[in-house]
Amino acid sequence: MRQDKQLITALEDNSNTTVNAKTIMGMGEQKPTYTLSYFDIRGRAEPIRMLFMLAEVKFTDRRVSYADWPDMKSTTPMGYLPTLEVSDIGMKNPMVLHETHSILRYLAREFGLDGRTTMDRVKADMIIETVRGIIEPIAEIFNEQNEQTKMEVLANFRETKLPQGLDYLTQAYAKNGS
């Protein structure tokens, strides 16, 4: 009944009071809490950490040890990290997000950092995908067991993939100014 009275009072009130669903439902303006889980390295979680810092939003940075990872692996949505747990007062269970770039896009939207227009957003997406294309071969280098193949992949990365991606990003920045 309290919620119904709040709604009726707000609707009858002729002042320009802003009413939102969270206030009516008794949830207030509490912001979600975030828990980022990743290994104790920069890796794929570092851009997420940087976005939290840029937005000046607090989060729990849960660093997973390699010793704990085998037991934790089966509890993650796809069997890998990073994950971002989002908890809000109105949620029965926290939502666990996965995939670095999906997490980045979600947070950018939540923090109002995803651009003002559709064109701004697609430019940001192109940059994200370019960075992904630059970074992905690094995992191949680290995972390769054959030293000769590893050196060939590293040489190709240095001579082709990295310069190509950095040239694109440099041109995009020069053209768009951001």
C-alpha positions as CSV (number, residue, x, y, z in Angstrom):
1,M,0.0,0.0,0.0
2,R,2.9,2.4,0.7
3,Q,3.9,2.2,-2.9
4,D,0.4,2.9,-4.2
5,K,0.1,5.9,-1.9
6,Q,3.5,7.1,-3.1
7,L,2.4,6.8,-6.7
8,I,-0.9,8.5,-6.2
9,T,0.7,11.3,-4.2
10,A,3.3,11.8,-6.9
11,L,0.8,11.8,-9.7
12,E,-1.6,14.2,-7.9
13,D,1.3,16.6,-6.9
14,N,1.3,19.4,-9.4
15,S,4.9,20.3,-8.7
16,N,7.3,19.0,-11.3
17,T,8.5,16.2,-9.1
18,T,10.3,13.5,-11.0
19,V,9.0,10.0,-10.2
20,N,10.9,6.9,-11.2
21,A,10.1,3.3,-10.8
22,K,12.9,2.6,-8.4
23,T,11.6,5.3,-6.0
24,I,8.0,4.1,-6.2
25,M,9.1,0.5,-5.6
26,G,11.0,1.6,-2.5
27,M,14.4,0.9,-4.0
28,G,15.7,4.4,-3.9
29,E,18.6,5.5,-6.1
30,Q,21.1,2.8,-5.1
31,K,23.6,2.1,-7.7
32,P,24.6,-1.4,-8.7
33,T,27.7,-3.0,-7.2
34,Y,30.3,-4.6,-9.5
35,T,32.7,-7.4,-8.9
36,L,35.3,-8.0,-11.6
37,S,37.0,-11.4,-11.5
38,Y,40.2,-12.1,-13.4
39,F,43.7,-13.4,-12.8
40,D,46.3,-11.2,-11.0
41,I,47.6,-9.8,-14.3
42,R,46.5,-7.0,-16.6
43,G,45.4,-9.1,-19.5
44,R,41.8,-9.0,-20.8
45,A,40.4,-7.3,-17.7
46,E,42.7,-4.3,-17.8
47,P,40.5,-2.3,-20.2
48,I,37.5,-3.0,-17.9
49,R,39.5,-1.8,-14.9
50,M,40.5,1.3,-16.8
51,L,36.8,2.0,-17.7
52,F,35.8,1.9,-14.1
53,M,38.6,4.3,-13.3
54,L,37.6,6.7,-16.1
55,A,34.0,6.7,-15.0
56,E,35.1,7.0,-11.3
57,V,32.9,4.1,-10.3
58,K,33.9,1.8,-7.4
59,F,34.2,-1.9,-8.1
60,T,35.6,-5.0,-6.4
61,D,38.7,-6.2,-8.3
62,R,38.7,-9.9,-7.4
63,R,42.1,-11.3,-8.4
64,V,42.0,-15.1,-9.0
65,S,45.1,-17.1,-8.3
66,Y,46.2,-19.7,-10.8
67,A,46.1,-22.2,-7.9
68,D,42.4,-21.4,-7.4
69,W,41.4,-21.3,-11.0
70,P,40.8,-25.1,-11.6
71,D,38.2,-25.2,-8.9
72,M,36.6,-21.9,-10.0
73,K,36.6,-22.6,-13.8
74,S,33.4,-24.7,-13.8
75,T,31.5,-21.9,-11.9
76,T,32.0,-19.4,-14.7
77,P,29.5,-19.1,-17.6
78,M,31.9,-20.2,-20.3
79,G,34.8,-21.6,-18.3
80,Y,37.0,-18.6,-18.6
81,L,37.6,-15.1,-17.3
82,P,37.0,-12.2,-17.0
83,T,33.5,-12.1,-15.5
84,L,31.6,-9.1,-14.1
85,E,29.0,-9.7,-11.4
86,V,26.4,-7.0,-11.3
87,S,24.2,-6.8,-8.2
88,D,21.4,-4.3,-7.6
89,I,19.0,-4.1,-4.7
90,G,16.1,-5.0,-7.0
91,M,17.8,-8.2,-8.3
92,K,17.0,-11.5,-6.8
93,N,20.4,-12.9,-8.0
94,P,23.4,-11.1,-9.3
95,M,23.8,-11.1,-13.1
96,V,27.2,-12.6,-14.2
97,L,28.4,-11.1,-17.5
98,H,31.3,-12.5,-19.5
99,E,33.2,-11.7,-22.7
100,T,35.5,-8.7,-22.3
101,H,34.0,-6.6,-25.0
102,S,30.5,-7.3,-24.0
103,I,31.4,-6.1,-20.5
104,L,33.1,-3.0,-21.9
105,R,30.1,-2.1,-24.0
106,Y,27.7,-2.7,-21.1
107,L,29.7,-0.5,-18.8
108,A,30.2,2.2,-21.4
109,R,26.4,2.4,-21.8
110,E,25.8,2.4,-18.1
111,F,28.3,5.1,-17.5
112,G,27.2,7.3,-20.4
113,L,30.5,6.8,-22.2
114,D,29.3,5.1,-25.3
115,G,28.8,8.2,-27.5
116,R,25.9,10.5,-28.1
117,T,24.9,9.2,-31.6
118,T,24.7,5.9,-33.4
119,M,27.7,7.0,-35.5
120,D,29.7,7.7,-32.3
121,R,28.8,4.2,-31.1
122,V,29.8,2.4,-34.3
123,K,33.1,4.3,-34.3
124,A,33.8,3.1,-30.8
125,D,32.8,-0.5,-31.8
126,M,35.2,-0.4,-34.7
127,I,38.0,0.7,-32.4
128,I,37.1,-2.0,-29.9
129,E,37.2,-4.7,-32.6
130,T,40.4,-3.3,-34.1
131,V,42.1,-3.6,-30.7
132,R,40.7,-7.1,-30.3
133,G,42.2,-8.0,-33.7
134,I,45.5,-6.6,-32.5
135,I,45.5,-8.4,-29.2
136,E,44.1,-11.9,-30.1
137,P,47.3,-13.1,-31.8
138,I,49.2,-12.5,-28.5
139,A,47.3,-15.4,-26.9
140,E,48.3,-17.6,-29.9
141,I,52.0,-16.6,-29.3
142,F,51.8,-17.5,-25.6
143,N,49.9,-20.8,-26.2
144,E,52.1,-22.1,-29.0
145,Q,54.4,-24.9,-27.7
146,N,56.6,-25.2,-30.8
147,E,59.4,-22.5,-30.4
148,Q,59.9,-22.2,-34.2
149,T,56.2,-21.7,-34.8
150,K,56.0,-19.3,-31.9
151,M,58.8,-17.2,-33.4
152,E,57.1,-17.2,-36.8
153,V,53.8,-16.1,-35.3
154,L,55.5,-13.4,-33.2
155,A,57.4,-12.1,-36.3
156,N,54.1,-11.9,-38.3
157,F,52.5,-10.1,-35.4
158,R,55.3,-7.5,-35.2
159,E,55.7,-7.0,-38.9
160,T,52.0,-7.1,-40.1
161,K,49.2,-7.3,-37.6
162,L,50.5,-4.8,-35.0
163,P,51.6,-2.0,-37.5
164,Q,48.4,-2.5,-39.5
165,G,46.2,-2.1,-36.4
166,L,48.1,0.8,-35.0
167,D,48.1,2.6,-38.3
168,Y,44.3,2.3,-38.5
169,L,43.9,3.5,-34.9
170,T,46.2,6.5,-35.6
171,Q,44.3,7.4,-38.7
172,A,40.9,7.1,-36.9
173,Y,42.1,9.3,-34.2
174,A,43.5,11.9,-36.6
175,K,40.3,11.9,-38.6
176,N,37.8,12.0,-35.8
177,G,39.8,13.8,-33.1
178,S,38.9,11.2,-30.5
